[in-house]
Amino acid sequence: MKKLIIVTGGDGRFANVLKKQNKKLNLKFLSKKELNILDKKSIKKAILKYKPKSILHCAALSRPMSLHYSNIEKSINLNIIGTANIVAMCAKYKVKVIYFSTGYVYECTKGNYKEKDPVKPFNNYGLSKLGGECAVQMYKNSLILRITMTEKPFAYKKAYTNVYSNYMFHDDMVEILPKLINKFGIINVGGKSRSIYNFGKSSNKNILQSINKDKNLPLKQTMNLNILNQILKK
């Protein structure tokens, strides 16, 4: 019997794809009602009930990015405090934490960022996810995945030709997740380095070109995927 993994944010965008396409992992998807990350008693109850080997922590506030400025309290609660609560309870009951972070923790001005490179988020979303990372890194029985992923097909009508990233689709993440789940430390996760336009065009041939002129959005968001690629080759 495969060891059970609880998935927080069980009703989220990625979790819904994982539910449909997972074939290799023993997963239990819990909604906010079943596991509220802002309530330690709720987390404790879920751990004692299901006795998981790991918690795959997907519950988070992501889009729209503007919400991390207009509602800072919500961003802090869900991405920082909620993650700290998960780590605290996992440490107490010796459960592994697998944390979905983001490539936005890097400065994103030079590209090809390695896991050991300094972090300097360029927006509040990145700061909130880095806050969560700080709690996770205090607990050695953990894995941080710095992921750049989105829905398939690409959800926007336009995409930047001058912003480079490692976007991948949720489907691709589901496929490789079983090979990552037993690792520890920090791993950059994404697809090949290319413009967001070229990525979007791979699933939507009608996508239109756009040029980013916002100085607050860095152009070189790519990560070094050498560690990921070595794992996937085995």
SEZATI-379308 format. One line per field, with one value per residue: residue in one letter; residue number from 1; x negated, y negated, z negated of N, C-alpha, C, O in turn. Coordinates in steps of 0.2 Angstrom, whole numbers, plus 5000, padded with zeros to 4 digits. Each point is the difference from the previous one (the first is absolute). Layout:
<pts>
type [A, ...] .
seq [NUM, ...] .
n.X [X, ...] .
n.Y [Y, ...] .
n.Z [Z, ...] .
ca.X [X, ...] .
ca.Y [Y, ...] .
ca.Z [Z, ...] .
c.X [X, ...] .
c.Y [Y, ...] .
c.Z [Z, ...] .
o.X [X, ...] .
o.Y [Y, ...] .
o.Z [Z, ...] .
</pts>
This chain:
<pts>
type [M, K, K, L, I, I, V, T, G, G, D, G, R, F, A, N, V, L, K, K, Q, N, K, K, L, N, L, K, F, L, S, K, K, E, L, N, I, L, D, K, K, S, I, K, K, A, I, L, K, Y, K, P, K, S, I, L, H, C, A, A, L, S, R, P, M, S, L, H, Y, S, N, I, E, K, S, I, N, L, N, I, I, G, T, A, N, I, V, A, M, C, A, K, Y, K, V, K, V, I, Y, F, S, T, G, Y, V, Y, E, C, T, K, G, N, Y, K, E, K, D, P, V, K, P, F, N, N, Y, G, L, S, K, L, G, G, E, C, A, V, Q, M, Y, K, N, S, L, I, L, R, I, T, M, T, E, K, P, F, A, Y, K, K, A, Y, T, N, V, Y, S, N, Y, M, F, H, D, D, M, V, E, I, L, P, K, L, I, N, K, F, G, I, I, N, V, G, G, K, S, R, S, I, Y, N, F, G, K, S, S, N, K, N, I, L, Q, S, I, N, K, D, K, N, L, P, L, K, Q, T, M, N, L, N, I, L, N, Q, I, L, K, K] .
seq [1, 2, 3, 4, 5, 6, 7, 8, 9, 10, 11, 12, 13, 14, 15, 16, 17, 18, 19, 20, 21, 22, 23, 24, 25, 26, 27, 28, 29, 30, 31, 32, 33, 34, 35, 36, 37, 38, 39, 40, 41, 42, 43, 44, 45, 46, 47, 48, 49, 50, 51, 52, 53, 54, 55, 56, 57, 58, 59, 60, 61, 62, 63, 64, 65, 66, 67, 68, 69, 70, 71, 72, 73, 74, 75, 76, 77, 78, 79, 80, 81, 82, 83, 84, 85, 86, 87, 88, 89, 90, 91, 92, 93, 94, 95, 96, 97, 98, 99, 100, 101, 102, 103, 104, 105, 106, 107, 108, 109, 110, 111, 112, 113, 114, 115, 116, 117, 118, 119, 120, 121, 122, 123, 124, 125, 126, 127, 128, 129, 130, 131, 132, 133, 134, 135, 136, 137, 138, 139, 140, 141, 142, 143, 144, 145, 146, 147, 148, 149, 150, 151, 152, 153, 154, 155, 156, 157, 158, 159, 160, 161, 162, 163, 164, 165, 166, 167, 168, 169, 170, 171, 172, 173, 174, 175, 176, 177, 178, 179, 180, 181, 182, 183, 184, 185, 186, 187, 188, 189, 190, 191, 192, 193, 194, 195, 196, 197, 198, 199, 200, 201, 202, 203, 204, 205, 206, 207, 208, 209, 210, 211, 212, 213, 214, 215, 216, 217, 218, 219, 220, 221, 222, 223, 224, 225, 226, 227, 228, 229, 230, 231, 232, 233, 234] .
n.X [4996, 5006, 4989, 5006, 5007, 4996, 5010, 4990, 5008, 5004, 5001, 4990, 4996, 4992, 5003, 5004, 4992, 4997, 5008, 5000, 4992, 5005, 4989, 4995, 5006, 4993, 5008, 4995, 5008, 4992, 5011, 5003, 5008, 4995, 4999, 5002, 4997, 5011, 5002, 4994, 5007, 5001, 4993, 5001, 5008, 4997, 4994, 5005, 5004, 4994, 4998, 5001, 4999, 5009, 4993, 5008, 4990, 5010, 5003, 5008, 4993, 5008, 5005, 4998, 4994, 5008, 5003, 4993, 5007, 5006, 4994, 4996, 5009, 5006, 4997, 5002, 5010, 5004, 4997, 5005, 5008, 5006, 4994, 5001, 5010, 5000, 4995, 5005, 5008, 4997, 4998, 5009, 5005, 4993, 5005, 5000, 4991, 5011, 4990, 5011, 4990, 4993, 5003, 5011, 4997, 5002, 4989, 4996, 4990, 4999, 5008, 5007, 5010, 4990, 5001, 4990, 5006, 4993, 5003, 5006, 5006, 5004, 5002, 5009, 5003, 4994, 5004, 5009, 4998, 4997, 5008, 5006, 4997, 5003, 5011, 5003, 4997, 5009, 5007, 4993, 5007, 4991, 5010, 4990, 5011, 4989, 5010, 4998, 5008, 5003, 5008, 5007, 4997, 4992, 4997, 4989, 5005, 4998, 4993, 4997, 4999, 5005, 5009, 4991, 5004, 5004, 5004, 5007, 5001, 5010, 5004, 4997, 5006, 5010, 4998, 4999, 5011, 5005, 4999, 5010, 5009, 4994, 5003, 4989, 5004, 4991, 5011, 4991, 5009, 4996, 5005, 5003, 4988, 5008, 5000, 5002, 4994, 4989, 4998, 5000, 4991, 4994, 5004, 4992, 5004, 5008, 4993, 5004, 4997, 4992, 5002, 4992, 5009, 5004, 4999, 5012, 5001, 4997, 4990, 4994, 5009, 4993, 5005, 4993, 4999, 4991, 5002, 5005, 4994, 4994, 5006, 5001, 4990, 5002] .
n.Y [5006, 4996, 4997, 5001, 4998, 4995, 5000, 4994, 4995, 5006, 4990, 5002, 4989, 4996, 4994, 4990, 4992, 4994, 4992, 4991, 4993, 4996, 5002, 4990, 4992, 5002, 4998, 4992, 5002, 4993, 5002, 4992, 5004, 5003, 4992, 4999, 4997, 4996, 5011, 4994, 4994, 4991, 4991, 4993, 4992, 4990, 4992, 4994, 4991, 4991, 4994, 4989, 5004, 4999, 4991, 5003, 4995, 5004, 5005, 4996, 4992, 5002, 5007, 4990, 4998, 4998, 5010, 5003, 4996, 5006, 5010, 4990, 4993, 4995, 4991, 4990, 4995, 4995, 4990, 4993, 4992, 4996, 4992, 4989, 4995, 4996, 4991, 4990, 4997, 4994, 4989, 4994, 4997, 4992, 4989, 5008, 4993, 5000, 4995, 4997, 5002, 4993, 5001, 5000, 5011, 5004, 4998, 5010, 5000, 5009, 5002, 5007, 4997, 4997, 5011, 5002, 5001, 4991, 4999, 5000, 5004, 5004, 5009, 4993, 5000, 4994, 4990, 4998, 4999, 4990, 4993, 5001, 4994, 4990, 4998, 4997, 4990, 4994, 5002, 5004, 5001, 4996, 4997, 4996, 4999, 5000, 4998, 5006, 4996, 5007, 4993, 5009, 4994, 4998, 4998, 5000, 4991, 4996, 4998, 5001, 4990, 4992, 5007, 4998, 5009, 5002, 4991, 5001, 5009, 4996, 4998, 4990, 4991, 4998, 4995, 4989, 4996, 5006, 4994, 4995, 5006, 5006, 4992, 4997, 4995, 4998, 4999, 4999, 4993, 5007, 4991, 5004, 4999, 4994, 4997, 4990, 4992, 4999, 4994, 4989, 4996, 5001, 4991, 4992, 5007, 5002, 5007, 4993, 4995, 5004, 4989, 5007, 4996, 5011, 4989, 4999, 4997, 5006, 4996, 4997, 5004, 4998, 5010, 4999, 5004, 4993, 4992, 4991, 4993, 4994, 4991, 4990, 4995, 4995] .
n.Z [5000, 5009, 5000, 4990, 5009, 4991, 5004, 4998, 4993, 4991, 4996, 4995, 5002, 4993, 4991, 5003, 5001, 4991, 4997, 5006, 4996, 4991, 5001, 4998, 5002, 4991, 5008, 4994, 5007, 4997, 4998, 5006, 5007, 5010, 5008, 4989, 5011, 5002, 5004, 4993, 4995, 5006, 4997, 4991, 5000, 5006, 4994, 4992, 5005, 5003, 4991, 5001, 5011, 5007, 5000, 5006, 4998, 5001, 4990, 5008, 4996, 5007, 5006, 5005, 5009, 5007, 5003, 5007, 5008, 5008, 5003, 4997, 4997, 5008, 5005, 4994, 5000, 5009, 5003, 4994, 4999, 5009, 5006, 4997, 5003, 5010, 5002, 4998, 5008, 5009, 4998, 5000, 5010, 4999, 5000, 5008, 5000, 5004, 5000, 5000, 5004, 4998, 5011, 4997, 4998, 5010, 4999, 5002, 4994, 4993, 4992, 5004, 4997, 4994, 5000, 5006, 5009, 5001, 4989, 5009, 4991, 5010, 4995, 5001, 5011, 5007, 5000, 5007, 5011, 5003, 5001, 5009, 5009, 4999, 5002, 5011, 5004, 4996, 5009, 4992, 4992, 5006, 5004, 5004, 5001, 5004, 4997, 5009, 4993, 5009, 5000, 4999, 5008, 5008, 4989, 5004, 4998, 4990, 5008, 4989, 5005, 4994, 5001, 4994, 5006, 4989, 5006, 4991, 5006, 4998, 5010, 5004, 4996, 5005, 5010, 4999, 5000, 5008, 5009, 4999, 5004, 5007, 5008, 5002, 4991, 5006, 5003, 5006, 4999, 5008, 5006, 5010, 5000, 4995, 5011, 4995, 5005, 4998, 4990, 4998, 5004, 4991, 4995, 5002, 5007, 4993, 4995, 4992, 5010, 4993, 5000, 4996, 4996, 4998, 4998, 5000, 5011, 4990, 5004, 4992, 5005, 5009, 5002, 4991, 5010, 4998, 4993, 5003, 5005, 4992, 4996, 5006, 4998, 4990] .
ca.X [5004, 4996, 5001, 5005, 4998, 5006, 4999, 5004, 5002, 5003, 5005, 4996, 4999, 4996, 5003, 5005, 4996, 4997, 5005, 5002, 4995, 4995, 5000, 4994, 5000, 5006, 5001, 5007, 5001, 5004, 5002, 5000, 5004, 4997, 4993, 5000, 4993, 4999, 5002, 4996, 5004, 5003, 4994, 4998, 5005, 4999, 4994, 5002, 5005, 4998, 4993, 4997, 4993, 4998, 5005, 4999, 5003, 5002, 5004, 4996, 5003, 4996, 5003, 4996, 4994, 5002, 5003, 4994, 4999, 5006, 5002, 4994, 5002, 5002, 4993, 4996, 5003, 5000, 4994, 4995, 5002, 5003, 4994, 4996, 5004, 4999, 4993, 5000, 5004, 4997, 4994, 5002, 5002, 4994, 5002, 4996, 5003, 4998, 5002, 5000, 4998, 5000, 4994, 5000, 4996, 4993, 5001, 5002, 4997, 4994, 5002, 4996, 4999, 4999, 5003, 4996, 4999, 5003, 5007, 5002, 5006, 5002, 5007, 5003, 5001, 4994, 4998, 5004, 4998, 4993, 5002, 5001, 4994, 4996, 5002, 4999, 4993, 4999, 5001, 4996, 5004, 5004, 4998, 5003, 5000, 5001, 5004, 5003, 5005, 5006, 5005, 5000, 4996, 4997, 5007, 5000, 5000, 4994, 4994, 4994, 4994, 4994, 5000, 4998, 5002, 5000, 5007, 5002, 5007, 5002, 5000, 4993, 4998, 5003, 4997, 4993, 5000, 4998, 4992, 4997, 5003, 4996, 4994, 5000, 4996, 5003, 4999, 5003, 5004, 5003, 4999, 4994, 5000, 5002, 5004, 5006, 5004, 4999, 5003, 5008, 5001, 4999, 5006, 5005, 4997, 5003, 4998, 4998, 4993, 5000, 4994, 5000, 4997, 5000, 4994, 5000, 5000, 4993, 5001, 4996, 5003, 4999, 4996, 4996, 5004, 4995, 5001, 5006, 4998, 4996, 5004, 5005, 4996, 4999] .
ca.Y [4994, 4994, 4996, 4995, 4993, 4995, 4994, 4994, 4997, 5005, 4998, 4995, 5002, 5005, 5006, 5003, 5004, 5006, 5005, 5003, 5003, 5004, 5007, 5003, 4997, 5001, 4993, 4999, 4993, 4997, 4993, 4995, 5002, 5006, 4998, 4992, 4999, 4995, 5003, 5006, 5005, 5003, 5004, 5006, 5005, 5004, 5005, 5005, 5005, 5003, 5002, 4999, 5000, 4993, 4995, 4997, 4993, 4997, 4994, 4993, 4994, 4998, 4995, 4995, 4998, 4993, 5002, 5000, 4993, 4997, 5003, 5003, 5005, 5007, 5002, 5002, 5006, 5007, 5002, 5000, 5003, 5007, 5005, 5001, 5005, 5007, 5002, 5001, 5007, 5006, 5001, 5003, 5007, 5003, 5001, 4996, 4994, 4998, 4993, 4997, 4993, 4997, 4997, 4993, 4998, 4997, 4993, 5001, 4995, 5002, 5006, 5006, 5001, 5006, 5001, 4997, 4992, 4996, 4999, 4993, 5000, 4994, 4998, 5003, 5007, 5003, 4999, 5004, 5007, 5001, 5000, 5007, 5004, 4999, 5004, 5007, 5001, 5002, 5007, 5004, 5005, 4996, 4999, 4994, 5000, 4993, 5002, 4995, 5004, 4997, 5004, 5001, 4995, 4994, 4997, 4993, 4998, 4997, 5002, 4996, 5003, 4998, 5002, 5007, 5004, 5008, 5002, 5007, 5001, 5004, 5007, 5002, 5001, 5006, 5006, 5001, 5000, 5006, 5001, 4995, 5000, 5003, 4996, 4995, 4994, 4995, 5002, 4996, 5004, 4996, 5003, 4997, 4993, 4996, 4994, 5002, 5001, 5006, 5005, 4999, 5002, 5007, 5002, 4996, 4998, 4993, 4995, 4994, 4998, 4994, 4998, 4997, 4993, 4998, 5001, 5004, 5007, 5001, 5003, 5007, 5003, 5007, 5003, 5006, 5006, 5006, 5005, 5003, 5004, 5006, 5004, 5003, 5005, 5006] .
ca.Z [5000, 5000, 4994, 5002, 5001, 4999, 5004, 4998, 5006, 5005, 5005, 5004, 5007, 5001, 4996, 5004, 5005, 4997, 4998, 5006, 5003, 4995, 5001, 4997, 4993, 4995, 4998, 4996, 5001, 4995, 5001, 4994, 4995, 4997, 4997, 5000, 4998, 4995, 4994, 4998, 4998, 5006, 5003, 4995, 5001, 5006, 4999, 4996, 5003, 5006, 4998, 5007, 5000, 5002, 5002, 5006, 4998, 5006, 4998, 5000, 5004, 5006, 5004, 5004, 4996, 4997, 4993, 4995, 4998, 4997, 4994, 4997, 4994, 5003, 5003, 4994, 4997, 5004, 5002, 4995, 4994, 5002, 5002, 4994, 4996, 5003, 4998, 4992, 4998, 5003, 4996, 4994, 5002, 5004, 5007, 5004, 5003, 5007, 5001, 5007, 5000, 5006, 5002, 4999, 4994, 5003, 5003, 5007, 5005, 5004, 5003, 4999, 4993, 4997, 4994, 4995, 5002, 4995, 5002, 4999, 5004, 5003, 4998, 4993, 5000, 4999, 4993, 4996, 5001, 4996, 4993, 4999, 5001, 4994, 4995, 5002, 4999, 4993, 4999, 5005, 5003, 5004, 5007, 5003, 5007, 5003, 5006, 5005, 5004, 5001, 5003, 5007, 5004, 4997, 4998, 5002, 5008, 5002, 4996, 5002, 5004, 4997, 4993, 5000, 4994, 5001, 4999, 5002, 4998, 4994, 5002, 5000, 4993, 4997, 5002, 4997, 4993, 4996, 5000, 4996, 4993, 4994, 4999, 4995, 5002, 5004, 5007, 5005, 5004, 5006, 5006, 5003, 5000, 5006, 4998, 4998, 5006, 5003, 4996, 5001, 5007, 5000, 4999, 5003, 5006, 5001, 4995, 5003, 4997, 4996, 4997, 4993, 4998, 4993, 4997, 4994, 5002, 5003, 5006, 5000, 4994, 5001, 4994, 5002, 4999, 5000, 4994, 5002, 5006, 4998, 4996, 5004, 5004, 4996] .
c.X [4996, 5002, 5004, 4997, 5006, 4998, 5005, 5003, 5003, 5005, 4997, 4999, 4995, 5002, 5005, 4997, 4997, 5005, 5002, 4995, 4995, 5001, 4995, 5000, 5006, 5002, 5007, 5000, 5005, 5002, 4999, 5004, 4997, 4993, 4999, 4992, 4999, 5002, 4996, 5004, 5003, 4994, 4999, 5006, 4999, 4995, 5002, 5005, 4998, 4993, 4996, 4992, 4997, 5006, 4998, 5004, 5001, 5004, 4996, 5004, 4995, 5003, 5006, 4995, 5002, 5002, 4995, 4998, 5006, 5003, 4993, 5001, 5001, 4994, 4996, 5003, 4999, 4993, 4994, 5003, 5003, 4994, 4997, 5004, 4999, 4993, 5000, 5004, 4996, 4993, 5002, 5002, 4995, 5003, 4996, 5004, 4997, 5003, 5000, 4999, 5000, 4993, 4999, 4996, 4993, 5002, 5002, 4997, 4995, 5002, 4995, 4998, 4999, 5003, 4996, 4999, 5004, 5008, 5002, 5006, 5002, 5007, 5002, 5002, 4994, 4998, 5004, 4998, 4993, 5001, 5002, 4994, 4995, 5002, 4998, 4993, 4998, 5001, 4997, 5004, 5005, 4997, 5004, 4999, 5002, 5003, 5002, 5005, 5007, 5005, 4999, 5007, 4998, 5006, 5000, 5000, 4994, 4994, 4994, 4994, 4993, 4999, 4998, 5001, 4999, 5007, 5001, 5008, 5001, 4999, 4992, 4997, 5003, 4996, 4993, 5000, 4998, 4992, 4997, 5002, 4996, 4993, 5001, 4996, 5004, 4999, 5004, 5004, 5004, 4999, 4994, 5000, 5002, 5005, 5007, 5005, 4999, 5003, 5007, 5002, 5000, 5007, 5006, 4997, 5003, 4998, 4996, 4993, 5001, 4993, 5001, 4997, 5000, 4993, 5000, 5000, 4993, 5001, 4997, 5002, 4998, 4996, 4995, 5003, 4995, 5002, 5007, 4998, 4996, 5005, 5005, 4996, 4999, 5005] .
c.Y [4994, 4996, 4994, 4993, 4995, 4994, 4995, 4996, 5005, 4998, 4995, 5002, 5006, 5007, 5004, 5004, 5006, 5006, 5004, 5004, 5004, 5007, 5004, 4999, 5002, 4994, 5000, 4992, 4997, 4993, 4996, 5002, 5006, 4999, 4993, 4999, 4994, 5002, 5006, 5006, 5004, 5004, 5006, 5005, 5005, 5004, 5006, 5005, 5004, 5003, 5000, 5001, 4993, 4996, 4996, 4993, 4996, 4994, 4993, 4995, 4999, 4995, 4997, 4997, 4993, 5001, 5000, 4993, 4997, 5003, 5004, 5005, 5007, 5003, 5003, 5007, 5006, 5002, 5001, 5003, 5007, 5005, 5001, 5005, 5007, 5003, 5002, 5007, 5006, 5001, 5004, 5007, 5004, 5002, 4996, 4995, 5000, 4994, 4998, 4993, 4998, 4997, 4992, 4998, 4998, 4993, 5000, 4994, 5003, 5007, 5006, 5001, 5007, 5000, 4996, 4992, 4996, 4999, 4992, 4999, 4993, 4997, 5003, 5007, 5004, 5000, 5004, 5007, 5001, 5000, 5007, 5004, 4999, 5005, 5008, 5002, 5002, 5007, 5004, 5005, 4996, 5000, 4993, 5000, 4993, 5001, 4994, 5004, 4997, 5005, 5001, 5001, 4994, 4995, 4993, 4999, 4998, 5003, 4996, 5004, 4999, 5002, 5008, 5004, 5007, 5002, 5008, 5000, 5004, 5007, 5003, 5001, 5006, 5006, 5001, 5000, 5006, 5001, 4995, 5001, 5003, 4996, 4996, 4994, 4995, 5003, 4995, 5004, 4996, 5003, 4996, 4992, 4997, 4995, 5003, 5001, 5007, 5006, 5000, 5003, 5007, 5003, 4996, 4996, 4993, 4995, 4995, 4998, 4994, 4998, 4997, 4994, 4998, 5001, 5004, 5008, 5002, 5005, 5007, 5004, 5008, 5002, 5006, 5006, 5006, 5005, 5004, 5005, 5006, 5005, 5004, 5005, 5006, 5005] .
c.Z [5000, 4994, 5002, 4999, 4999, 5005, 4997, 5006, 5005, 5005, 5004, 5007, 5002, 4998, 5005, 5006, 4998, 4998, 5007, 5004, 4996, 5001, 4995, 4992, 4996, 4997, 4997, 5001, 4995, 5002, 4994, 4994, 4996, 4997, 5001, 4998, 4995, 4993, 4998, 4997, 5006, 5003, 4996, 5001, 5007, 5000, 4996, 5003, 5006, 5000, 5007, 4999, 5001, 5001, 5006, 4999, 5006, 4999, 5000, 5004, 5005, 5004, 4997, 4996, 4997, 4993, 4995, 4998, 4997, 4994, 4997, 4995, 5003, 5002, 4994, 4997, 5004, 5002, 4995, 4993, 5001, 5001, 4993, 4995, 5003, 4998, 4993, 4999, 5003, 4996, 4994, 5001, 5005, 5007, 5005, 5004, 5007, 5002, 5007, 4999, 5007, 5002, 4999, 4993, 5002, 5003, 5007, 5005, 5004, 5003, 4998, 4992, 4997, 4993, 4994, 5001, 4994, 5003, 4999, 5004, 5003, 4999, 4994, 5000, 4999, 4993, 4995, 5000, 4996, 4993, 4998, 5000, 4993, 4995, 5002, 4999, 4993, 4998, 5005, 5004, 5005, 5007, 5002, 5007, 5003, 5007, 5004, 5004, 5001, 5003, 5008, 5003, 4997, 5000, 5003, 5008, 5002, 4995, 5002, 5004, 4997, 4992, 5001, 4994, 5001, 4999, 5002, 4998, 4994, 5002, 5000, 4993, 4997, 5003, 4997, 4992, 4996, 5000, 4995, 4993, 4994, 4999, 4994, 5002, 5005, 5007, 5004, 5005, 5006, 5006, 5003, 5000, 5007, 4998, 4998, 5006, 5004, 4996, 5002, 5007, 5001, 4999, 5003, 5006, 5002, 4995, 5004, 4996, 4996, 4997, 4993, 5000, 4993, 4997, 4994, 5001, 5004, 5006, 5000, 4994, 5000, 4994, 5003, 4997, 5000, 4995, 5002, 5005, 4998, 4997, 5005, 5005, 4997, 5001] .
o.X [4995, 5006, 4999, 4995, 5004, 4995, 5006, 4997, 5000, 5001, 5003, 5002, 5002, 5000, 5000, 5003, 5000, 4998, 5000, 5001, 4996, 5006, 5001, 4997, 5006, 4997, 5005, 4997, 5006, 4995, 4998, 4998, 5001, 4998, 4999, 4999, 4995, 5000, 5001, 4998, 5001, 5001, 4999, 4998, 5001, 5000, 4998, 5000, 5001, 4998, 4998, 4998, 4995, 5006, 4995, 5006, 4996, 5001, 4995, 5005, 4994, 4999, 5004, 5000, 4997, 5000, 5001, 4996, 5000, 5004, 5000, 4996, 4998, 4999, 4997, 4997, 4998, 4999, 4995, 4997, 4998, 5001, 4998, 4997, 5000, 5000, 4998, 4997, 5000, 4999, 4997, 4998, 5002, 4999, 4999, 5006, 4994, 5007, 4994, 5004, 5003, 4996, 4995, 5000, 4997, 5005, 5003, 5004, 4998, 4997, 4995, 4995, 5005, 5001, 5003, 4997, 5005, 5001, 4998, 5000, 4998, 5002, 4997, 4999, 5000, 4997, 4998, 5000, 4999, 4997, 4998, 4999, 4997, 4996, 4998, 4998, 4994, 4997, 5002, 4998, 5006, 4994, 5006, 4994, 5006, 4996, 5002, 4998, 5001, 4998, 4996, 5004, 5004, 5004, 5006, 4998, 4998, 5001, 4999, 4999, 4995, 4995, 5004, 4998, 4998, 5001, 4997, 5002, 4996, 4998, 4999, 4996, 4996, 4999, 4998, 4995, 4997, 4998, 4994, 4997, 5001, 4996, 5005, 4997, 5006, 4994, 5006, 4997, 5003, 4997, 4996, 5006, 4997, 5002, 5002, 5004, 5005, 5002, 5003, 5005, 5003, 5001, 5006, 4997, 4997, 5002, 4997, 4999, 5005, 4996, 5004, 4994, 4999, 4998, 4994, 5000, 4999, 5005, 5001, 4996, 5002, 4996, 5002, 5002, 5003, 5000, 5000, 5003, 5002, 4999, 5001, 5004, 4999, 5000] .
o.Y [4999, 4999, 4997, 4998, 5001, 4998, 5000, 5001, 4999, 5004, 4997, 5006, 5004, 5005, 5006, 5005, 5005, 5006, 5006, 5005, 5004, 5002, 5006, 5003, 4999, 4998, 5003, 4996, 5002, 4996, 5002, 4999, 5001, 5003, 4997, 5000, 5000, 4996, 5005, 5005, 5006, 5006, 5006, 5006, 5006, 5006, 5005, 5006, 5006, 5004, 5006, 4998, 4997, 5003, 4997, 5000, 4996, 4995, 5000, 5002, 4998, 4994, 5004, 5000, 4999, 4996, 4998, 4999, 4996, 4997, 5006, 5005, 5005, 5006, 5006, 5004, 5005, 5006, 5003, 5005, 5005, 5006, 5006, 5004, 5005, 5005, 5005, 5004, 5005, 5006, 5004, 5005, 5005, 5006, 4994, 5001, 5000, 5000, 5000, 4996, 5002, 4999, 4997, 4994, 4997, 4998, 4995, 4998, 4997, 5002, 4999, 5001, 5004, 4995, 4998, 4997, 5003, 5000, 4997, 4998, 4995, 4995, 5005, 5003, 5004, 5004, 5003, 5004, 5005, 5003, 5003, 5005, 5005, 5003, 5004, 5005, 5003, 5002, 5000, 5002, 5001, 5001, 5000, 5001, 4997, 5001, 4995, 5003, 4995, 5005, 4997, 5003, 4998, 4999, 4997, 5004, 5000, 5002, 4998, 5006, 5003, 4997, 5004, 4997, 5002, 5006, 5002, 4996, 5004, 5004, 5005, 5005, 5004, 5005, 5005, 5002, 5000, 5003, 5000, 4997, 4998, 5002, 4999, 5000, 4999, 5001, 4998, 5006, 4995, 5006, 4997, 4998, 5002, 4999, 5005, 5004, 5003, 5005, 5006, 5003, 5003, 5006, 5002, 4995, 4996, 4994, 5001, 5001, 4995, 5005, 4996, 4999, 4994, 5006, 5002, 5004, 4998, 5004, 5004, 5000, 5004, 4997, 5002, 5001, 5006, 5006, 5006, 5005, 5006, 5006, 5006, 5005, 5006, 5005] .
o.Z [4996, 4998, 5006, 4996, 5005, 5000, 5000, 5006, 5006, 5004, 5005, 5002, 5003, 5003, 5000, 5002, 5003, 5001, 4999, 5003, 5003, 5000, 4999, 4996, 5003, 4995, 5001, 4997, 4999, 5001, 4995, 4994, 4994, 4995, 5006, 4994, 4997, 4995, 5003, 5002, 4999, 5003, 5003, 5000, 4999, 5003, 5002, 4999, 5001, 5004, 5002, 4994, 4998, 5000, 4999, 5001, 5002, 5004, 4996, 5003, 4999, 4999, 4997, 4994, 4995, 4996, 4994, 4996, 4995, 4996, 5000, 4999, 4997, 4999, 5001, 4998, 4997, 4999, 5001, 4998, 4996, 4997, 4999, 4997, 4996, 4998, 4998, 4995, 4997, 4999, 4997, 4995, 5002, 5003, 4998, 5001, 5001, 5001, 5003, 4998, 5004, 4996, 5001, 4999, 4996, 5001, 5002, 5004, 5005, 5005, 4997, 4999, 5002, 4997, 4995, 4996, 4998, 5006, 4995, 5006, 4996, 5002, 4997, 4995, 4996, 4997, 4995, 4995, 4998, 4996, 4995, 4996, 4998, 4997, 4996, 4998, 4999, 4995, 5006, 5005, 5000, 5001, 4999, 5003, 4999, 5004, 4997, 5005, 4996, 5001, 5003, 4997, 4995, 5005, 4999, 5004, 5006, 4994, 5006, 4999, 5002, 4997, 5003, 4994, 5006, 4997, 5005, 4997, 4999, 4996, 4998, 4999, 4997, 4996, 4999, 4997, 4995, 4995, 4999, 4995, 4995, 4996, 4997, 5005, 4999, 5002, 4999, 5002, 4998, 5000, 4997, 5000, 5005, 4994, 5002, 5000, 5002, 5003, 5001, 5001, 5004, 5002, 5000, 4999, 5004, 5001, 5005, 4994, 5002, 4999, 4999, 5002, 4998, 4999, 4997, 4995, 5006, 5001, 5004, 4995, 4996, 4997, 5006, 4995, 5001, 5001, 5000, 5000, 5003, 5000, 5000, 5003, 5003, 4997] .
</pts>
